[in-house]
Amino acid sequence: MATPVAGIVKALVGLTAAAASGNENEARKVARQHAVHKTTLAVATNTAIAEQVAVRAKQKCRLVACHFTPGAAITGTATDFFTILIDLRRAALPGTPVNLITFAADTPTDDNVAAFASKDLMTATYAVGAGADFDLEEGDVLTFEVTKSTATGMTYPISSVHFELEPRT
């Protein structure tokens, strides 16, 4: 019977072997940094969510995935909607945000999201940043913010935004 430590050692040896055998992509997937920004209360129709830190890069990496998962269904509307902004704040220039992702729930059908379904925010429609902007240095921060279109806006549901950062050299 294998001990838990033996299983961990076997897994680490497997990672080393995968990297050594040239399967760098598999090693990168295993080494990804995962982060989740959670909004635990629904936010009223006329209330925005101020910019806040979502994830801090632990090492040089690249943002490779970002998904929005609401706890209630969202139906896009052209007049009263919310917009999720994901910005990069570089450790060297924290006062200068770089917008990477903009998701406005303003288009019926295209921007609808079912409750507990995941919306990929890395598609060309929403990932508006330049390619190199998705490369982070150690200490860089990704921020999360929600703005509203009008005084009446749209309720922002209990939700989560998932981030995956892949190591790079």
N, C-alpha and C positions, 0 to 999 in steps of 0.2 A: 504494500500500500504506500503510495507516494505521499509525502508530507506537503503542506502548503508551501513551504520554503523551496522544496524541490521543484514544484510547479512554477514558481516565480523564476527560479534560476533557469529552468528549461525555456520559459518565455523570453527571458533576456538573451539567452544564447541564440534563440531563433531570430530575434531582432538583429543581433550582431551578424548572424549568418546571412540574413536577408540583405543587409546593407553591404556586407562584404561580397556577396554574389552579384552585386550590381543592380539589385532591385531597390533602388533609392526611393522610388515612388511609394512603395509599401512602407518603408521605414518612415518616410515623411508623414504618411497617413496616421501611423501609430503615434507619432510625436506631436500631433496637432494639439494646439491649445484650444479648449472649448470654453466658452463663456455664455452666460445667459443673463439678460437684463429683464427683470420681472416688474410688471406693474400690477400690484396686488389689489387695487381698488379701481373701479370704473371712474373715469374723469368726466365731469359734467360737460354738457355741450358747449358752454362758453368759456371753459377753462383750459389753458394750455399747460404743458409740462415743460418746465425750464430745463435747459441743457444740463445734463449730468453725466458723470463718467459711467460708461458701460463696461469697458474692458481696458486694461493696461497691458501692453505687449511685454512679455517676459524676456523676449530675445528678438533678434532680427527675424521678421516673419512677413507673410503676405496674407491679407484677408481673402479667403477663398470661398467662403460661404456665409450667407446671412439670410435668416428666415424669420418671418413674422408669423406668430401663431396666436390668434385672438381666442378668448374664451366665449365670445358671442359672435354671431354672424355679422358681417359688415356688408352693406349694400352701398355702392358708390353713388354719389349724387353731385351734380355739377355746381350746386349753390352752397350747401352746408356740408363741409367735409373737414377732415383733419389731415395733417401731413406729418409723416415721420421723417426726421432728418437724422442721418448718421454722418457725423463729421469726424475728421482726423485732426487732432491737436498734437503736433510734433513736440517732443520734449525740448528741442532746441528753440522752438518758436511757439510756445503755448498760447499766446495771445492771438494767433492767426489761424482760425479754423479753415479746413479744406473740406468742402462738402463732397462726400463719397456716394451717398445714397439718399434719394428723395422718393418717398412713396406717398402720393396724394390719393386719398380715397374719393376721387372726384369723377370717375368714369363708370357708369353702370356697366355691368357685365365684366369689363376688363379688371376693375379693381375690387370686385366682390370677393369676399373671403368667407368660407363657411366656418362655423364655430369649430374650434380645435383642428382646423386644417392649417397647413403650412403654406405661406406665400413666399416664393423665392424672390428675394430683393436684389439678387446679383444679376438679374437679366438686364439687357441693354436699356430697357424702358426705365428702370429705376436706378441702376448703377451709373451715375452721371459723372463720377470722377475720372480723371485721366488714369491710364494703366499704371504708371509709376506711383501714383498716389496711394495705391492699394498695398504698397511695400512699406512696412513699418520698421522702425528701429526700436531697440530695447528702450522702454520707458515712454514710448509714444502712447497716446490715449485715443480710443474711439469713444465719442460721446453720442448720447441719445437725447432727442428733443421732439416734442409734439407741438405743432402750431395749429391754430384753427382758422378757417377761411373767413368767418364772419362772427358777429356777436352771438349768433345762434349756433354756429358750428355743428359738430356731430359728437356724440358721446364716444370717448375712447375707451374700449372695453378692457377688462382684466385681460392681460396678455403677456407674452414673452417674446423677446427677440433673441435668437440664437446666433452666435458668432463662431466661426472656425478660422483659426489662424495657423498657417502652415509654416514651419521653419524654413529659412532660406539662408544662403551663404553670402 
